[in-house]
Amino acid sequence: MDWGLKNRIASILKPNNGRGVMLAVDHGYFLGPTEKLEVPKKTIAPLVKYCDSLMVTRGVVRTSVDPNFPVPIVLRVSGGSSIIGEDLSNEEITTSIKDAIRINASALAMSIFVGAKYEHNSLVNLGNLVNEAQEYGLPVLAVTAVGKELEKRDARYLSLSCRIAAEFGAHMVKTYYCENFEKVVSSCPVPVIVAGGPKIPERDALALTYNSIRAGAAGVDMGRNIWQSQYPIPMIRAVRAIIHSNYDLNQVYDLFQKLCKEYPIGNNNQRPSGNTPNQNRPQNQQSQPRPNQPKPSQKPNQQRPSQKPQPQEQPQKQKPQGQKPQSQKQPQKKPQQQKQPQPAAAQAKTQ
Ligand code: R5P
């Protein structure tokens, strides 16, 4: 692999563990002013130091991201349809490689729509984008979009989409978590990154992150479950603790609750009432068994960058009190199954 390509991937997926925390803030490209992302600068500024990379459009980079803060940019370069339009799968490449380089993007991202009306277009566009990006050592992240059909999020469909994206030359693939996610990861020869999807209770979003990593994902590209939370900084720090410090679900939820006491709620600069986070989990999930400190599995056949990590702020360095450190030899338990949320119509399309 070319040095530049490796170096850019290493800025997104850290070479020490091949993992990364990507903050997704590109939703406006088809959703307009999404809730809690109405003023992108306000949403991004407090969170950017806790992510490894930022997934964003060129319009928001230029208007709302501080160029003096060295966060790797994963630039969304596809679009062309809106949530009120006829067909979300009708996307083209809308940002040139030249402009991506001018922005100093570390990777390009585009959506593919396998099985949709414009499947052919999106796949040919992916092939062409990889052809061009490869010339400049720019990695491509293929986003396996499902349009409004969230029910497509099962292992059979997502394995198909991810594998096709990798076969077309995508260097990384973004998809959804689902039951039997190990199957999606093991049949995709490039790193798989998991999207958060529509907002769910915090503990469930942390479970989704934990289960994804344990199934072999290289990280998350999470948006709404971070910045639509009343506790965005505690959420991103907790997600980070799973991905980079191998926290298990109990440990990380303890950490999250502790962090909630340290940060003002939402944008109104007040302490959370009762100092407790949102615990509105569905009843049937309250009693689910919790995993017991398994070690997240590493995917053997992913291309792993080998450079040293760039200096990154480590938001938390302490393990929760009274918790044993994770052991390499502990047996892995089956990941908790995630209850898929029923999104509101305006949130339907997620990629
Ligand atoms: C969709 O518009 C984007 O590609 C998002 O980056 C992606 O859906 C991840 O964001 P979220 O975690 O909110 O689903």
Residues whose N, C-alpha, C, O or C-beta is under 5 A from the ligand:
A	BS01	R5P	A24 D26 H27 A195 G196 G197 P198 D221 M222 G223 R224 N225 T350 Q351
